[in-house]
């Protein structure tokens, strides 16, 4: 079990995965909320902190405003599931372009998002965050942003070998995935 120290006063222990005999199809049909499904295990998604919510709200607002005004697609929040191979994952923020939006959106998406955004929480293990980013990419997600609140950085993943770390003085862009989008890294942490 991985133990992370968020501050010297307390120790945060991430909840362990729960093994289940539930199939991916059964998980998709269930009304089970607050979990991701990963290879026969349920990964509990604990409530997030206020800081996590602030950062998620900021990136969602900037993305949503740009995407909506330019009619580029849809921006989704962390309660939206995406079927990624044998997993159902819920990025903190996701973008799906207009041309890729499925007609039936009453279930978890059967496609990966074009952009997946993960905000690192005190209970997140670094290897799981990197594994998630690479899983999105291998499934067809074109761009992954991992936002790190303590260091106030954004790691931009385009592939296993195309990875950049941006600091407060840098500008985050949508590159060719969300054309015209940009904001400074510092705006995400206001």
N, C-alpha and C positions, 0 to 999 in steps of 0.2 A: 504494500500500500504506500502511496506517495503522500508525504506530509509536507505542506508548504507553509512557510511562515509569512503571514501577511504583515505582521508587526510583532515586536517583541512581547507584547502583552497576551497574544492569543495564537493558537495553532489551528489551522483550518485543515480538516481532513476531507478530501473529496469522497462523495458517496461511492461505494464499490458498484460495479456493474452487477445486474441481476440476471443470472442465467434463466432462460425460458425455453419452453418447448414450442412457443408460439412461432409460426412461420411468418415470413415477411408479408405474405398476402393477408394473414390473419391480423397482423399488426396494422396494416393499411385499412382494414375494414373495422377495426376496433375504435372505440372512442377514448382510448387511453391518451391522456395529455401529459405534457411535461417530461416526455422521454424521447430519446433518439433510439433507433433500432440498429444495432451493429452486430452482424454475424451471429445471430441467435442470443444476443444479450440486450437488455434494456439499460440504457445509460440515462440516469436521472439528471434532468436539467434543473438544478436548484434555482430558487429565486435569485435574481441578480441584485447587486448593490445600487445605491443611488448614483454613484460615480459611473458605473456601467450604463445605467439608464440615461444619464446625461450625455455620454459619448454616443450611445446608440441613437438617441433622439437627434443629436446634432447631425450626424452623418445621414440619418434618414431624411431630415428636413432639407439639407443641401441637395442630396440626390433627388428626392421627390420633386422639389421645386424645379430643378433642371429637366428631369425626365418628363414631367407633366407638361411644362411649358413648351417643350420641343417635341412632344408626342412620340417619345422613343420607346415606350414600353411601360412596364409596371415595376414598382419598388415594393418589396414585401418585408414584413417584420419577422421576428424570431418564432412566431407561432405557426409559420408556414413550413410544411414539410416538403422535402425533395427526395425522391427515390434515387439513390446513387448506388447502382449495382445492387448488392445485397444489404444495403443500409437505407435508413430514412434519416436524413440529416436536416437540422433546422438552423441555418445560419442566422446570426443576429440581424443582418440585413441582406437582402438579395435583390438582384435586378434580372428581369427577363425581358428581352427585346420584343417589340410588337410582332415581328415576323415569326418568333418562336413560341408565342403564347398559345397554349392549347385551348381548344374551344370549351372543353369540360374542365372547369376549375373547382369542382365540388370535392375533389380528393387531393391527396398529396400529389405534387407534380411528378410525372414520370420522366421528366427531363431534368438535367442539372441547370442551375441558374447560369446566366452569362457572367455575372459577378457575384461572388460570395464574400461577405464581410463578417469577420469574427472579432469580437472585442474580448480580450483576455481577462478572465476573472481570477480572483485569488485562489479559487479551487481548481483552476486549470493546470494540468501538468504540461510542461513545454513540449514533450514528445507527442502528446495527444493533439496539441494545437497544430504542430507541423504536419503530423499524420493527416489531420483533417484537411489542411490546405492542399496537400499532395493528392488526397483522395478526390477532392473536388476537381483538380486539374486532370487527373487520369480519367475522370468520368466525362470530361468535355467542357467544364467551366473554363472560361478563357482568362479570367482575372480573379485573384483572391487578395483581399486586403486583410491583414492581421493587425489590429490596433492594440498597442501595448500602453495602458494607462500610466504605469509607474515611470517608464522611460519617456513617455509621450512621443512614441514613434509609430510609424506605420510600415510594416513589411509588405512589400508588393511582390506577389508571386505570379509569374507568367508561365513558368515551367520549373522542373527540378533544378535547372541550371540558370534560369533567369530570375534572380531574386535581388530586390533592392530594399534597403532600409532608408526611410525618409525621416528626418527630424523636424522639429518645430519650425525651422526656417525654410523648409522645402514646401513645394506645392504638389498636392495630390491631384492627378488627372485621371479622367476616364479612358485615356488613350484612344484606341480605335473601337473600344467596346461601348463607351458612353461618350460619344463625340461631343466636344465642347465643354464637358464638365471639368471644373477645377475648383479647388479651395485650398487654402493654406492648412498645413497640418495643425498649426496653433488654433485654428477655428474649431477643430474637433474637440478641443479640451477646454473651451470657454465655459 
